[in-house]
Amino acid sequence: MKVSTESSILLKPSYEGEPPSTAGSIPLSVFDKVTYDTHIAIIWAFKPPIPPNTNMQKGLEKVLAIYREWAGRLGTDDNDRSSILLNDEGMRFVEASADGTLDHTMLVKPSKALLNFHPAVKGVHELLQVQITRFACGSMVVGFTFHHLVADGQSTINFLIAWARACRGLDMNPLPLHDRAIFTPRNPPLVEFEHQRIEFMNKKMIKEHPYPYPNSDDSSNRLIMYKVHFTLEFLTKLKAKASASRKRPYSTLECLVAHLWRAITQARGLNESEMTHVRISVDGRARLNPPVPNEYFGNLVLWAFPRAKVKDLLQEPLHFAAKLIHDAVSNVNDDYFNSFIDFASKEEEVKDLVPTAADKLVLCSNVDVDSWLKFPIYDLDFGGGRPYIFMPSYIPVNGLFYLLPSIVEDRSIDVFISLFEENLVTFNKICYSLSPKL
């Protein structure tokens, strides 16, 4: 199947009344600076009837007037601070067509063909890109790429829902909170945790690695991006097993991540004496005191790093891993977030450090979790109905997995996971077993 680009233009905000100055800027917060400095690509598929591209374009132009950051560029302000320049240079809007019908198998089994459904993410100045691909069968795929320094998952889904509402002629409420200056250090500051080791590292420690999105002609990549579906029945039994002898059960997320952590570690055949950890995103909106509204636009995420020796992880019962995860996530609380703000706000302290997120791809013994379970990802209705598929693009990163609520809305979960091909045989043998022989 061939995908052809019909047009590629820059969309700029459509303002009501006098447009604002294009000389303004928004300095990046300490949470923006510590996150992944890369574009993220995600994909939706829709069945007909499909609204015309002009409706979706006009909706974007309208919502960009509210979310101006996406139409800007990364740079430095007059005080030499890393910032989002509100210059309204525009986002990339691509219209494309496919010469056949939408192959559903391709969307169920991730492959490099998915890279045809969103704009390239290398060497991109635009902070936001959208590609609308239409098929002969009337179906539509919307590929969306966004720069993570601008916004986290919660902020991005808020923007997407606002775009969909604008396409349907609805109000874009609630409006985003744009003030990134709300995270100020305490006086006096109180740094209680090892942020220099956890969120930051010395520049000399960063390892060389390839860009996360592969070239279409890269045939040497042995990594496989694989989809696993966990039914509600399985998840219920898994949760009961992991929470045995505990009055309050662990969350479904904690239990499933514990199960996958163990299964991946076993499939890799790691040495028993090695250490392994899980990297889990923790949203600070509800954890800070007072809480930050969900409408906050930007990044507000830190990470928990439950860790264990391989021997202990595999030989102890499932609830051992679940407890490690629960405790690590619980400890990323208001005290931790404020300690991070105090540390990261000291420019002299962090000027020679880089975020550990920059080393994300080096996961030979570790795993990285990206969960969209709490986001209304299937509420993206542009006027023709809800999507029937949502998924990440093809991003084969060893040990990275995405957790998504199933489209059937029966509380089952889809997991998109990347492993080396030789590890998948063992992983498949144990990932659906409640009592794997580890």
Rosetta blueprint (number, residue, H / E / L):
1 M L
2 K L
3 V E
4 S E
5 T E
6 E E
7 S E
8 S E
9 I E
10 L E
11 L E
12 K L
13 P L
14 S L
15 Y L
16 E L
17 G L
18 E L
19 P L
20 P L
21 S L
22 T L
23 A L
24 G L
25 S E
26 I E
27 P E
28 L L
29 S L
30 V H
31 F H
32 D H
33 K H
34 V L
35 T L
36 Y L
37 D L
38 T L
39 H E
40 I E
41 A E
42 I E
43 I E
44 W E
45 A E
46 F E
47 K L
48 P L
49 P L
50 I L
51 P L
52 P L
53 N H
54 T H
55 N H
56 M H
57 Q H
58 K H
59 G H
60 L H
61 E H
62 K H
63 V H
64 L H
65 A L
66 I L
67 Y L
68 R H
69 E H
70 W H
71 A H
72 G L
73 R E
74 L E
75 G E
76 T E
77 D L
78 D L
79 N L
80 D L
81 R L
82 S E
83 S E
84 I E
85 L E
86 L L
87 N L
88 D L
89 E L
90 G L
91 M E
92 R E
93 F E
94 V E
95 E E
96 A E
97 S E
98 A E
99 D L
100 G L
101 T L
102 L L
103 D L
104 H H
105 T H
106 M H
107 L H
108 V H
109 K L
110 P L
111 S L
112 K H
113 A H
114 L H
115 L H
116 N H
117 F H
118 H L
119 P L
120 A L
121 V L
122 K L
123 G L
124 V L
125 H L
126 E L
127 L L
128 L E
129 Q E
130 V E
131 Q E
132 I E
133 T E
134 R E
135 F L
136 A L
137 C L
138 G L
139 S L
140 M E
141 V E
142 V E
143 G E
144 F E
145 T E
146 F E
147 H E
148 H L
149 L L
150 V L
151 A L
152 D L
153 G H
154 Q H
155 S H
156 T H
157 I H
158 N H
159 F H
160 L H
161 I H
162 A H
163 W H
164 A H
165 R H
166 A H
167 C H
168 R L
169 G L
170 L L
171 D L
172 M L
173 N L
174 P L
175 L L
176 P L
177 L E
178 H L
179 D L
180 R H
181 A H
182 I H
183 F L
184 T L
185 P L
186 R L
187 N L
188 P L
189 P L
190 L L
191 V L
192 E L
193 F L
194 E L
195 H H
196 Q H
197 R H
198 I H
199 E L
200 F E
201 M E
202 N E
203 K H
204 K H
205 M H
206 I L
207 K L
208 E L
209 H L
210 P L
211 Y L
212 P L
213 Y L
214 P L
215 N L
216 S L
217 D L
218 D L
219 S L
220 S L
221 N L
222 R L
223 L E
224 I E
225 M E
226 Y E
227 K E
228 V E
229 H E
230 F E
231 T L
232 L H
233 E H
234 F H
235 L H
236 T H
237 K H
238 L H
239 K H
240 A H
241 K H
242 A H
243 S L
244 A L
245 S L
246 R L
247 K L
248 R L
249 P L
250 Y L
251 S L
252 T H
253 L H
254 E H
255 C H
256 L H
257 V H
258 A H
259 H H
260 L H
261 W H
262 R H
263 A H
264 I H
265 T H
266 Q H
267 A H
268 R H
269 G L
270 L L
271 N L
272 E L
273 S L
274 E L
275 M E
276 T E
277 H E
278 V E
279 R E
280 I E
281 S E
282 V E
283 D E
284 G L
285 R L
286 A L
287 R L
288 L L
289 N L
290 P L
291 P L
292 V L
293 P L
294 N L
295 E L
296 Y E
297 F L
298 G L
299 N L
300 L L
301 V E
302 L E
303 W E
304 A E
305 F L
306 P L
307 R E
308 A E
309 K E
310 V H
311 K H
312 D H
313 L H
314 L H
315 Q H
316 E L
317 P L
318 L H
319 H H
320 F H
321 A H
322 A H
323 K H
324 L H
325 I H
326 H H
327 D H
328 A H
329 V H
330 S H
331 N L
332 V L
333 N L
334 D H
335 D H
336 Y H
337 F H
338 N H
339 S H
340 F H
341 I H
342 D H
343 F H
344 A H
345 S L
346 K L
347 E H
348 E H
349 E H
350 V H
351 K L
352 D L
353 L E
354 V E
355 P E
356 T H
357 A H
358 A H
359 D H
360 K L
361 L L
362 V L
363 L L
364 C L
365 S L
366 N L
367 V E
368 D E
369 V E
370 D E
371 S E
372 W L
373 L L
374 K L
375 F L
376 P L
377 I L
378 Y L
379 D L
380 L L
381 D L
382 F L
383 G L
384 G L
385 G L
386 R L
387 P L
388 Y L
389 I E
390 F E
391 M E
392 P E
393 S L
394 Y L
395 I L
396 P L
397 V L
398 N L
399 G L
400 L E
401 F E
402 Y E
403 L E
404 L E
405 P E
406 S L
407 I L
408 V L
409 E L
410 D L
411 R L
412 S L
413 I E
414 D E
415 V E
416 F E
417 I E
418 S E
419 L E
420 F E
421 E H
422 E H
423 N H
424 L H
425 V H
426 T H
427 F H
428 N H
429 K H
430 I H
431 C L
432 Y L
433 S L
434 L L
435 S L
436 P L
437 K L
438 L L
